[in-house]
Structure formats: C-alpha cells, structure tokens
Amino acid sequence: MKLMSWRAIALTLAAAVSDADAQPFGDANEGLAVAQQVCSQCHATVSGQDRSPNAQAPTFVNLAATPGMTRTALLVALTTPHAGMPMFILTSKQRDDIIAYILSLH
C-alpha cells in the first residue's frame, strides 16, 4: 500500500475546509520555537532555507504555499502517520502554534 505524500494529503483535505480555518488560533512565534526544537532535524523551518535536511521532508515555506493548505489539512498531517513522518506527542497548543507558524509563511 502506497503512503500518501504531504501534497496528496493537502489536496485530499482541501475539500474538508471548515469555518475553523478562518478563526484565529495559535501563536506563530511559539510555533517557530517548537518547530525549531521538534521539526528542524528533518524540515527547513524558516524562510530562506531552500532545502530541508531530509530531502524527503518538504520545507515549511513549501507547505504553506501548497494550494489548498489549511489549518485542517495541517492538523491532520500532524496527527496522522504517513510516509516517514515520526509521530511526535505534541499538545494541542503546540500543534496550533506550529500550524499558525506554517500558515504565517504564506
């Protein structure tokens, strides 16, 4: 069984956009701090980084620019096992902060 890529997950979830995506949530500054601690071993987490340390991991800038990328899509991606993504135990605040940070890069 093939595992879905980030883009496939984002496109699949684009149809699941809810009103919650328009609501303010998370703290982008806190999200950057968490992302640098948890995500930066695999992902390029800041703008200006052209490539991720793990070539299979998309940059956060590319994630933010993916058509149809929403809070819902990122939430599912952070809570659903897929292609090489380790499952981190994050609080809902940490997830919201990371998502706010990623979306702030768009």
N, C-alpha and C positions, 0 to 999 in steps of 0.2 A: 504494500500500500504506500503510495507516494505521500510525503508530508507536504503540507501547504507552505508556500513561501509567504513572507510578510506581505508582498503585493497581493497575492491571492486572498489572503485573509482580509486585507483592507478593502479590496474590491467586493468581496463577498459580503462584508459587513456594511458597505456604503448604503445598502438598502435598509439597514436597520437603524438609520439615524433617528434620534429622538429629540424632543424638545430639551432634554437634559444637556445636549451638546451646546445649546445657546446660553446656558446658565453659567455664571462664574463659578469656578472651582479651583482648588489647588493653589499653591504658591510656586510660581516659576523659579524664583531664586532658591527656594528649598529644594525644588525638583532638580536643579542643576547640581546642588551639593550631593544629593542622593545619587544622581546619575554618575557623578564622578567617582563616588565610592563603590557603587554596585555594578554599573554598566560599562564603564570606560575600559575595562580589560578587553572587551570584545568590540564595542561600538565607539566610533568617533562621536563624542557627545557635544562638542561645541562647534559653532560655525567657524569656518576657516580650516577645519580638518577635512581634507579631501578624501581620505581613506580611513576605514576602521582598522584597528589592529588585527581583527579577524576578518579576512576578505569576504567571508560568507555573511557577515553582520552588516546590515545597512547603517549608514550614518544617520544620526538623528535629524540632520537637515533634510536628507532624502526622505526619511519617514514623514516629516512634516509636510513635504511638498508632494507626497503621493496623492493623486486625485482621489477624492472621497475619504481621505483620512479624517477621522472624527475621534472625539473622546471615547465613544463607544467602541470603535474599532481598536483603539489603543488599549482600552481596558480589557477587551477580550484577548488581545495579543499578550498582555502581561499576565493573564490568568489561565491561559490555555497552553498546554505543552505542544510544541511544534519544532520542527527542523533545527536541532542543535541549540535551542534556547533553554538554558537551565531554568528550572523553576525556583525563583527566589521567594522567600517568605517576606513579603512587604506588608506593612499596614495599609489600610485603605487611604490614609492620609499620604503616605509615601507614594502610593500609586497615583493618587490625584495630583500630587506635586510633580511627579515625573511627567505625567501626561500634560499638565499645564506648561511645563518647560518645553516639551517637544513641540506642542502646538504654537508656542510663542516664537519658534524658529521659522515659521512660515511667513 
